[in-house]
Amino acid sequence: MSDRISDLLKGAIDLHCHSGPSVMPRSLNHVEAIKEGEAAGLRAILFKDHYYSVTPVAALLDEIMPGSVKLLTGVPLNNTTGGLNPYAVEHGFKLGARLVWMPTFSAANHIRHSHRRQFLPTKDAMLAPTMLTVVDERGKLKDEVKQILDQIAAYDAVLSAGHLHISEIWPLFAEAKERGVTRLLVNHPTFLIGCTVSDMAELAKMGAYLEHSCCMWAGVQSKGYSHDSLKMCVDAGGVANTIIGSDLGQVGNPSPVEGLRYVIQMLIDIGYTDTEIRAMIGDNPARLVGLDDAEPAAEGVLAQALSA
């Protein structure tokens, strides 16, 4: 079984790697994550930090240690990057970002969930986040969010819902599709986000990918997450719209590749075929981020889209 898992990992893509440096406790840094990924035969790794965009770091690493693993990054729209900030988005795209996360630790939904237990704790105390939401007091999408959606559409990048509540995701994704965004992602829909099985089915029907985190089953908070819950998550959106990301790198948790191995074993136990597993850990994430597509839109296309 170990050989089978190792074979399945070849060509896999981890769209949710939490390596450091970070103000949050991390068990490995970006270089170590790359080396682990290369040893396992991963095709690509997407670095995610809630507090900064890893785009310039990834660009540097790509220069000084070119290898078999494609390095991907995104822009998190939290307080530390200026919130719902189109300038941060533009800067990220200029450096090759493939994805934009709506607020995570700064999301109003996330902060409400952290009232009794702090999610995403930092190593040292930091300024308390200011609540961010993509809708105004009437439930309408904010203008600055619409501008960011236009940027995402122009660069044919991925829109992640971050840690928004599902009630905010519906108007966000509807407007995104109206503005030409074709790559939609919901991270860990059953954790913090508030998705039901019917929500996940509807999101998949509208073309969104549902990424489920290995840390939910292989990490320190995995108590209560069973084979049945994993099957429920996959079946809700269907294999074709499901992505398995590690969401690992935290101190006390398995490493990203170890977490992927653990959940692949669970998928095998449940009865998914090798073809289905490869789709969830490789083919679907590649399709989402456009690894096999043409180059991103040129600056002229961006300017034309934003002036329309």
GILINZI-V435641 format. One record per pair of residues at least 24 apart in sequence whose C-alpha atoms are under 6 Angstrom apart, sorted by the first residue. I is the first residue (numbers start at 1). GAP is how many residues later the second one is. Records with the same first field share a line. If there is no record, write none. Layout:
BEGIN
I: GAP ; GAP
END
This chain:
BEGIN
10: 31 ; 32
11: 31 ; 32
12: 30 ; 31 ; 269 ; 270
13: 29 ; 30 ; 31 ; 32 ; 268 ; 269
14: 31 ; 231
15: 30 ; 31 ; 230
16: 30 ; 229 ; 230 ; 231
17: 29 ; 30 ; 31 ; 230 ; 231
18: 30 ; 230 ; 231
19: 230
23: 99 ; 100
24: 98 ; 99
25: 98 ; 226
26: 223 ; 224 ; 225
27: 222 ; 223 ; 224
43: 26
44: 25 ; 26 ; 27
45: 26 ; 27
46: 26 ; 27
47: 26
50: 26
51: 29
73: 24
74: 24 ; 25 ; 26
75: 25
76: 25
77: 25 ; 26
78: 25 ; 28
86: 62
98: 59
99: 58 ; 59
100: 59 ; 60
101: 59 ; 61
102: 59 ; 60
103: 59
104: 58 ; 59
106: 25 ; 26
107: 24 ; 25
108: 24 ; 25
109: 55 ; 56
149: 27
153: 27 ; 28
154: 148
155: 141 ; 142
158: 25 ; 26
159: 25
160: 25 ; 26
161: 25
165: 28
166: 27 ; 28
183: 105
184: 24
185: 24
186: 24
187: 24
188: 24 ; 25
197: 39
200: 36 ; 37
201: 35 ; 36
204: 33 ; 37
209: 32 ; 33
210: 32 ; 33
211: 31 ; 32 ; 33
212: 32
213: 32 ; 33 ; 34
214: 32 ; 45
215: 32 ; 33
218: 41
219: 34
242: 38
243: 37 ; 38
244: 36 ; 37
END
